[in-house]
Amino acid sequence: MDIDTVRTAASDEAAGRRREQRGWYFYDWACSVYSTSVLTVFLGPYLTSVAKKAADADGYVHPLGIPVSAGSFFAYSVSLSVIVAVLVMPLVGAAADRSGRKKPLLGVAAYAGAAATACMFFLGGDRYLLGGALLVVANAAQSVAMMLYNSYLPQIAPPEERDAVSSRGWAFGYAAGSLVLVANLVLYLAHDSFGVSESAAVRICLASAGLWWGGFTVIPLLRLRDRPAVVREATAPGLRQLAATVRDMRRHPLTLAFLLAYLVYNDGIQTVISQASVYGSEELGLSQATLIGAVLLVQVLAVAGALGMGRLARAYGAKRTILGSLVAWTLTLGAGYFLPAGAPVAFFLLASAIGLVLGGSQALSRSLFSHLVPPGKEAEYFSAYEMSDRGMSWLGPLLFGLTYQLTGSYRDAIVSLVAFFVIGFLLLARVPVRRAIGEAGNPVPEKI
């Protein structure tokens, strides 16, 4: 084979890889509006208000006969969704790795989540149970789809490109979230001009996120491609497959150590994302318009933060950059405890701090973990990774809900999350990532 043929083949391979990477970015563009508009902004306060309409004189609703504070119903629903995800993700991840057919599974999960989100249009009156059920379905589907999406990263980007590719994916997602939030803000603030009630405007915003999610998912499904399976073993039923995945991960204790650190600190990140709007509305007395504006500010700054922290990782390594972000998260939550009620400027400053560290800490965690996954086990391992991603954590929302139920204070609930960042920092600092990458059977990048 002559040198020109080799160069042409290499050029074609690079062009194909870039085309697939661009398609991969578009799934973040598609699904991030769910995380932003639904989970972060509208659904928490709206579902809480729906639950309060259905509550008894003591402020409790009774799903399946269980007394639940209406103010905690949203947090508990998020926690329940992860139980469903824990059972489903390892099974789907193992099936994807063993069959090599990730793309059809990605499509099924994405459209299940998009459909559940679109059906949130029907959450009128006191239908809190319907809202909780749709939230559980949408969050579980989102978790499965994101697990499959993340598992493509080691296949579409060589080690030296992964921090940059992962950061661009997050930036795409935050850019889409910003764009849709602007449209949501226009509709919500001017709902009378559009001839709809405030409740109807919120439900339209919820449903539109599902339509956006489903519409743009077409692009990655067209551009991503499946690879031949490395191994073809039968998958076990839900809990047995989860146990099998955990047993396999025990053969890579350093990978497991990183994952434990990630599960702890990302539980805190995701709980802040999912409960911040409830904190702002219920404890600080801020208007829905102020909350949307703050989240829009987070989205805009997160684009710059994801790309900027990607550059920091090239200079200082992903691990050090993530550790720095965890210090920033701890300081930000501490400041959040002292925010005065009815002070939107202070809330905007807090949102700015969150935006600057949010995208980068998530993007670099994803790319760093991709180096620690044994070849051929991408989807299976990312199923464990995804258990604490995109608002699917269970311990953080549970702690948040229980703290509120016991103290009656959302300030105490929000500051309780500091523990996740402190413990996560200590656990991550102890992980020798270069040795972990080598023991996973992957090449060690020059800067990590």
N, C-alpha and C positions, 0 to 999 in steps of 0.2 A: 504494500500500500504506500503510495507516494505521499510526500509531505502536504501537497495541496488537498489531497483527499482527506487526510487527517484533519487539516484545518477546517475544511468545509463541514466535516462531520461534527467537529467541536463547536463550530459556529451554529449549526443547526440545533445541536443539543442545547446550547445556551439560549437560543431564541425560543425553543420549545419550553424551556424551564421558566423563562421570563413570562411567557404567555400564560402558563399555568399559575405562576405566582400572582399575576394580575387577576385572574379568575378567582383565586383563593382570597385575595383582599376583599372581593365583592361579597363574600358571605358575611364578613364583619360589617360591611356596609348595609347588608340586608337585615341582619338580626339585632344589631345594636340599638335600633330604635325601640325594640321591645324593652331592653334593659333600661333605656333612658326614659322614654315617655310613659311606659306602663309601670315597670317595677319601681323606678326611682321617683317619678313625679306624681302621676295621677292615681294609680291604683291604691296605694297605701292610704292616703287621706279619704279617697272616695269609698273604698270598701269599709274603712273604719266608720264612716258616716252611715253607710247602709246598715252595718251591724248595730250601730247605736239606735237606729230607727226600729230595729227588730228586738232590742233588748228589753228586759223586764224592768221593774221599778228600781232594782238594785244595780242596773247597768250590766247585766249578764245576758248572753245568748246561750242556747243549750243545744248545740249540734250533737246528735246522737245521745241526747240526754246528759251531756257533760257540761257543767257550768264553766263558761269561759268569759272573762272580761271582754266586753266589746272592743275596748282599746287595745287588747292583745290579740284579737282574732287574726289580723293580717300577719303578724309575726309568727303565730302558731301555724298558719297556713303555709308560710314559706318553709318552716321546719318540717311539716308533713311532706312537702314536695320532695325533700331530699331523701326521705325514707323510700319513696317510690323510685327515685333515681338510683339509690344504692342497690336496689334489687335488679334494675334493668340495665344499667350501664356496663357492668362487667360482662354480662351475657352478650350484649350487642357488640362490645369491644372485642371479645374473644372471637365471636362469629365473623367480624370484619377482618381480623388478622388471618383467620384460618381459611376464609373463602377468598380473600383478596377483593371483595366487593363492598368497598366502603361507600361508594357514591350512591347506590340505591338506598342504603340504610340512612345516609345523610338526608336524602330527599324525603323519605317517609317521616323521619323525626322532625325535620324543618317544617313540613306542611302540616303535621299534627299540631305543632306549637302555634303556627300561624293561624290555623283554623280556630283553635281555642281562644286565641287573642282576639280575632275578629268577632267571635261570639260574645265578647264582653260588652258589645253594644247593648245587649239585652239585660244588663244589670240595673234595672230600675227598681224603685220602691224599696222593699226590705229583703231583696233576694240575696242575702249574704251567703247562704249555702251555695248557690250557683256561682257566686263570685269566688268562694274558696275552692270549689271543684275546678273551675276553669283555671285558676291560678296554679293549682297543683299539676294539672295536665300541661299547661304552657311551660312551667318551670322544669318539669321532668323532661319534656320534649326538648326544650332548649339545652338542657344539660347533656342529653344524649347527642344532639346535633353538634354541640360545641366540642364534645369529646372526639367525635369523628373528624371534625374540621381541624382541630389542633393536631391530630395524629398525622395529618398530611405534611406538617412542617418539616420533619426530618427527611421526607421523600422529595420535596420540591426545592429545598435549599441546602447547599453544602454547609459544613460547619462554620466557615468564615462569613457566610451571608445571613445566618439565622437571626442574630440580634436585630439587624437592619430590616429583614423581611417581617419578623414578628412585630417590630415597632411600627412599620408601615401599615400592617393589618389593623392594629389598634387605632392608628391615626385615621384610617378610612372609617372605622366604626364611629369614632367620636365626631368626625366631620358629618356623617349622616345623621347622628343624633342631634347635632347643632341645627342642621337644616330643617329637620322635621319639628324640632322644638319651636323654631321660629313660626312655622305654620300653625302649630298648636297654640302658641301664645296669641297669634292674631285671632284665631277662632274663639279662644276662651275669653279674651278681653272684649271682643266685639260680637259676642254671641247674640245680643239683641239685634244688632244690625243684620245678622244672618237669619233672623227669625227663629232662633232655637233657644231653649232654656239653658241655664248653666249646667244642669245635670246632663242634658242631651249633648252639649258641647264636649263634656268630659268623656261621655260614652263614644262619641264620634272619634275623639282623639285616641281612645283605647283601640277601637276597631281599625282605625287607619294604620296603626302600627302593625297589626296582623296582615293587612293587605300589602303594605310595603315589604314586610318580611317575606311573604310568599312570592311577590312579584320579582324581587331582585335575586331570590335564590336560584332562579333559572340560569343566571350567568355562571356561577361556580359549577352547577351541574353540567353545563355544556363544556367547560374548559378543563376541569379536573379529570384525571384519568386514574383508573384502578391499576394496581400492580399485581403481578403474580404472588400468590401466598408463599411465604417461606416455609411454613409448616401447615399441615392439614389434619388437625385433631378435632374430635367431636367436642362440642361445648356441653357443659353440664347445666342443669337447671340453676336458676337465679342465685340462691345462697351458696350452693356448692361451687358455682363458678366464681363467686366472690372469694370464697375460701381458697380455691385453686390459684386465683390471681395473687392473693396475699402470700400463699406459700411460695410461689415463684419469685415474688419480690423479696422474700427473705433471703434468697440466694444472692441478692445485691443489696447488702445492708446500708451502703452509703447512699444509694438511690433512695432507699426507704427513709433514711435520715433526712435527706433534703425534702422529700415529700411530706414528712411529718411537720417540718418547719413551715413549709408552704401552707399546709392545711390549717395550721394555727393562725399565721398572720393573715392569710387571705380570708379566713373566716371573719376576722375583724374588718377587713376592707369591704367585703360583700355586705356585712351587716350595716356598716355605715351607709353604704350606697342605698340599701333597701329601706332603711329606717330613718334617714335624714329628713325626708319630707314630713314624716309623722312627727318627728321632733320639732321641726320648724313650725308646723301648723298647730300642734296641740300644746307644746310647752312655751314656744316663743310668740305664739299668736300672730304669725305672719300670714299674709294673704296668699292665695294660690298663685296669683300673678307674680308675687315676689319669689315664691319657691321655683316657679318655672324659670324666671330670670336667673336665679342663682344656679340652677342646674344647667342652663344654657351657657353661663359663664364657665362652669366646670368643663363642659364639653369642648368649648373653644380652646381653653387653656390646656386641656388634656392632649389635644393634637400636638401643640408645641412641646408639652411635657414629655410625651412618648418619644418624639423625634429627638428632643434634647437629651433625654436620659439614654437614648440609644447611642448618641455621640459620647456621652460620659462613659458608657460601658466600653467603647472602643479604646478609651484612654486609661481607664482604671479597672476594667473588668466588670462583668455583670454582677458578681457576688457583692463586691464592695458597693456598687451603685445601689443595689437592692437594700443592703444594710443601712445605707444613708437615708433611703426613702422611709424605712421603718422608724427611724428616729424622728423624721419629719411628721409621720402619721401620729406618733405618740404626743408630740408637742401640739399638734393641731387639735386632737381630741381633748387634751387638757384645756386648751383655750376655749373649745366649744362649750365646756361645762359652765364657763363664766359669762357666756353671751347674755346680754340683757334682753328681756322680752320686748317685742315691738321695735327692734332696732335693725332694719334691713341692711344698713351699710355694714355693720359688724358681721352680719350673716354673709354678705357678699365677700368680705375679706376672708372669712373662713372658707368659703367656696373656692376662692382663688388658690388658697394654699392646698386644698384637696386636689384641684385640677392639675396643678403643676407636678404632683407626685403620683397621681392615680394611674394614668396610662403607662408611664414608664415602669412602675413597680410590677404591673400585670404583664406587660410585654416581655420584660427581661426575665421574669419568673418562667414564662412559657418557653422562651428560647433556651434558658439554662436547663430546664428539665428535659428538653428534647435531646440534649447531649447525654443524658443519664439513662436513656431508655435503650435496652438491648435491641439490636436489629430484629425486625420481624414481630416485635411485641408492641408496636406503637399505639394502636387503638386500645389494647387491653390495659396498658400502663396509663394512658391518658384518661381511661375511665376512672381510675383512682384519683388522678390529678383533678379531674373535672368535678369531683364530688364537693369541692369547696370553691368552685368558680361560678361567676355570673349570678350571684344571689342565691346559690343553691346550698349554702352552708346551713347547718341545722343548730349547732351549739350556740353560735352568736345570736341569731334571732330568738332562740329559746331563753338564753340568759337575759337578753334585752326585755323580752316579754315578762319573764318571771320577776326581774328587778322592778319593772313598772308595777306589776300586780302586787308586789310585796310592799313597795315604798310609795306608790302613787306619784312618782316623780320621773319624768322622762330625762331630767338632768342626771339623776343617779343611773338610769339605764344607759345613757350614752357614754358616761365616763367609765362604766364597768367594762367597756370594750378595750380599754387601754391594756388590760392583761394580755390580750391576744398579740399585740404588737411587741410587748416586752418579752414574752415567752418565745415568740417567733424569732425575734432578733437573737436571743441566746442560743436557740437551737440551730439556726442557720450559720451563726458564727463558728460553730463546732464542726461543720461539714467540710472535709477536704475535697473540694469539687474536682480538682485536676485528677486526683487518684480515683475519685468516683467515676469520672468519665472513662478512664482507662479500664477500670474493672468491669464497666458495662460493655466493653468491646468496641468502643468508638474512638476515633482519632481525637487527640486533645488539641484544641485551638491554641494559638500562640498567646492570646489574651482572653482570659476567662474569669 
